[in-house]
Amino acid sequence: MDDIDNPIRKPLICLVVVAAILWPAYLLFDSYTCWRNDSYRQHIPPEVEVAKLVDSGITWDVRGGCGAAIFELTAKAKEKLSVAGITALNDGVADVSNVNTRGRSGVWQETPYTVELISESDWAASLGCTWIRAELHSVIYAALRRAGSFYRRYKNGTVLVVPASGIVVYTFMG
């Protein structure tokens, strides 16, 4: 009798083959996810303490790309911001060697993010090309229109800290 004809052996071989294909695919996806999260995180200024990535989305075409990454604020950062407000950010470290500081401009400012100062179309373009959840869009636009959140402009993007919702939003166009 041939061992392959054993009714348990064929499914076992198939299972091993499927696992041998899926495991490396999972490892590649996990590596890509870690790399992507770290590449977004390096654009968050060091004075803003973020925890995990909540959501992100990006679109690239021939002319460049745009997107957003939304992080969760740490409990310590939320506490610090609720006590000191914008002072907690302005008293932060200006630059740290392990953070990408190219294109950094401006200082921390408090919302509302008025059209007279800077067009909201920057935000609309950056968020409009992403696949982030609709409820996050609502939270971000509400935070832009009322006091209590803080933003800092970059050459190709903006960081928005929303203490009330416990999120940090990095948008970019390039």
Contacts in CASP RR format, 6 or more apart in sequence:
PFRMAT RR
TARGET T0000
AUTHOR 0000-0000-0000
METHOD contacts of the structure
MODEL  1
MDDIDNPIRKPLICLVVVAAILWPAYLLFDSYTCWRNDSYRQHIPPEVEV
AKLVDSGITWDVRGGCGAAIFELTAKAKEKLSVAGITALNDGVADVSNVN
TRGRSGVWQETPYTVELISESDWAASLGCTWIRAELHSVIYAALRRAGSF
YRRYKNGTVLVVPASGIVVYTFMG
3 9 0 8 1.000
4 10 0 8 1.000
36 56 0 8 1.000
37 53 0 8 1.000
37 56 0 8 1.000
40 53 0 8 1.000
40 56 0 8 1.000
40 69 0 8 1.000
40 71 0 8 1.000
40 170 0 8 1.000
41 50 0 8 1.000
41 53 0 8 1.000
41 69 0 8 1.000
41 71 0 8 1.000
42 98 0 8 1.000
42 99 0 8 1.000
42 100 0 8 1.000
43 69 0 8 1.000
43 99 0 8 1.000
43 100 0 8 1.000
43 154 0 8 1.000
43 159 0 8 1.000
43 170 0 8 1.000
43 172 0 8 1.000
44 50 0 8 1.000
44 71 0 8 1.000
44 99 0 8 1.000
44 159 0 8 1.000
44 168 0 8 1.000
44 170 0 8 1.000
45 89 0 8 1.000
45 99 0 8 1.000
45 104 0 8 1.000
45 152 0 8 1.000
45 159 0 8 1.000
46 92 0 8 1.000
46 93 0 8 1.000
46 95 0 8 1.000
46 96 0 8 1.000
46 99 0 8 1.000
47 88 0 8 1.000
47 89 0 8 1.000
47 91 0 8 1.000
47 92 0 8 1.000
47 93 0 8 1.000
48 73 0 8 1.000
48 77 0 8 1.000
48 89 0 8 1.000
48 159 0 8 1.000
48 161 0 8 1.000
48 168 0 8 1.000
49 73 0 8 1.000
49 74 0 8 1.000
49 76 0 8 1.000
49 77 0 8 1.000
50 71 0 8 1.000
50 72 0 8 1.000
50 73 0 8 1.000
50 74 0 8 1.000
50 77 0 8 1.000
50 168 0 8 1.000
51 71 0 8 1.000
51 72 0 8 1.000
51 73 0 8 1.000
51 74 0 8 1.000
52 71 0 8 1.000
52 72 0 8 1.000
53 69 0 8 1.000
53 70 0 8 1.000
53 71 0 8 1.000
53 72 0 8 1.000
54 70 0 8 1.000
54 71 0 8 1.000
54 72 0 8 1.000
54 136 0 8 1.000
54 167 0 8 1.000
55 69 0 8 1.000
55 70 0 8 1.000
55 132 0 8 1.000
55 133 0 8 1.000
55 136 0 8 1.000
56 67 0 8 1.000
56 68 0 8 1.000
56 69 0 8 1.000
56 70 0 8 1.000
56 130 0 8 1.000
56 132 0 8 1.000
57 67 0 8 1.000
57 68 0 8 1.000
57 69 0 8 1.000
57 130 0 8 1.000
57 131 0 8 1.000
57 132 0 8 1.000
58 65 0 8 1.000
58 66 0 8 1.000
58 67 0 8 1.000
58 68 0 8 1.000
58 129 0 8 1.000
58 130 0 8 1.000
59 65 0 8 1.000
59 66 0 8 1.000
59 67 0 8 1.000
59 129 0 8 1.000
59 130 0 8 1.000
64 174 0 8 1.000
65 129 0 8 1.000
65 172 0 8 1.000
65 173 0 8 1.000
65 174 0 8 1.000
66 125 0 8 1.000
66 126 0 8 1.000
66 128 0 8 1.000
66 129 0 8 1.000
66 130 0 8 1.000
66 171 0 8 1.000
66 172 0 8 1.000
66 173 0 8 1.000
66 174 0 8 1.000
67 126 0 8 1.000
67 127 0 8 1.000
67 129 0 8 1.000
67 130 0 8 1.000
67 171 0 8 1.000
67 172 0 8 1.000
67 173 0 8 1.000
68 126 0 8 1.000
68 127 0 8 1.000
68 130 0 8 1.000
68 132 0 8 1.000
68 169 0 8 1.000
68 170 0 8 1.000
68 171 0 8 1.000
68 172 0 8 1.000
69 169 0 8 1.000
69 170 0 8 1.000
70 132 0 8 1.000
70 136 0 8 1.000
70 167 0 8 1.000
70 168 0 8 1.000
70 169 0 8 1.000
70 170 0 8 1.000
71 167 0 8 1.000
71 168 0 8 1.000
71 169 0 8 1.000
71 170 0 8 1.000
72 166 0 8 1.000
72 167 0 8 1.000
72 168 0 8 1.000
73 81 0 8 1.000
73 161 0 8 1.000
73 163 0 8 1.000
73 166 0 8 1.000
73 167 0 8 1.000
73 168 0 8 1.000
77 88 0 8 1.000
78 163 0 8 1.000
78 166 0 8 1.000
80 88 0 8 1.000
81 88 0 8 1.000
81 89 0 8 1.000
81 150 0 8 1.000
81 161 0 8 1.000
81 163 0 8 1.000
82 163 0 8 1.000
84 91 0 8 1.000
85 150 0 8 1.000
85 163 0 8 1.000
86 108 0 8 1.000
86 109 0 8 1.000
86 110 0 8 1.000
86 150 0 8 1.000
89 108 0 8 1.000
89 150 0 8 1.000
89 152 0 8 1.000
89 161 0 8 1.000
90 107 0 8 1.000
90 108 0 8 1.000
95 101 0 8 1.000
95 104 0 8 1.000
102 155 0 8 1.000
103 154 0 8 1.000
103 155 0 8 1.000
103 156 0 8 1.000
104 154 0 8 1.000
104 155 0 8 1.000
105 153 0 8 1.000
105 154 0 8 1.000
105 155 0 8 1.000
106 152 0 8 1.000
106 153 0 8 1.000
107 152 0 8 1.000
108 150 0 8 1.000
108 151 0 8 1.000
108 152 0 8 1.000
109 150 0 8 1.000
109 151 0 8 1.000
109 152 0 8 1.000
110 147 0 8 1.000
110 148 0 8 1.000
110 149 0 8 1.000
110 150 0 8 1.000
111 143 0 8 1.000
111 144 0 8 1.000
111 145 0 8 1.000
111 146 0 8 1.000
111 147 0 8 1.000
111 148 0 8 1.000
111 149 0 8 1.000
111 150 0 8 1.000
111 151 0 8 1.000
111 160 0 8 1.000
112 144 0 8 1.000
112 145 0 8 1.000
112 146 0 8 1.000
112 147 0 8 1.000
113 120 0 8 1.000
113 123 0 8 1.000
113 144 0 8 1.000
113 145 0 8 1.000
113 151 0 8 1.000
113 160 0 8 1.000
118 153 0 8 1.000
120 144 0 8 1.000
122 157 0 8 1.000
122 158 0 8 1.000
122 171 0 8 1.000
122 173 0 8 1.000
123 140 0 8 1.000
123 141 0 8 1.000
123 144 0 8 1.000
123 158 0 8 1.000
123 171 0 8 1.000
125 173 0 8 1.000
126 157 0 8 1.000
126 158 0 8 1.000
126 171 0 8 1.000
126 172 0 8 1.000
126 173 0 8 1.000
127 137 0 8 1.000
127 140 0 8 1.000
127 171 0 8 1.000
136 167 0 8 1.000
139 162 0 8 1.000
139 165 0 8 1.000
139 167 0 8 1.000
140 160 0 8 1.000
140 162 0 8 1.000
140 169 0 8 1.000
143 149 0 8 1.000
143 160 0 8 1.000
143 162 0 8 1.000
143 164 0 8 1.000
143 165 0 8 1.000
144 151 0 8 1.000
144 160 0 8 1.000
148 163 0 8 1.000
148 164 0 8 1.000
149 160 0 8 1.000
149 161 0 8 1.000
149 162 0 8 1.000
149 163 0 8 1.000
149 164 0 8 1.000
150 160 0 8 1.000
150 161 0 8 1.000
150 163 0 8 1.000
151 158 0 8 1.000
151 159 0 8 1.000
151 160 0 8 1.000
151 161 0 8 1.000
152 158 0 8 1.000
152 159 0 8 1.000
154 172 0 8 1.000
156 172 0 8 1.000
156 173 0 8 1.000
156 174 0 8 1.000
157 170 0 8 1.000
157 171 0 8 1.000
157 172 0 8 1.000
157 173 0 8 1.000
158 170 0 8 1.000
158 171 0 8 1.000
159 168 0 8 1.000
159 169 0 8 1.000
159 170 0 8 1.000
160 168 0 8 1.000
160 169 0 8 1.000
160 171 0 8 1.000
161 168 0 8 1.000
162 168 0 8 1.000
162 169 0 8 1.000
END
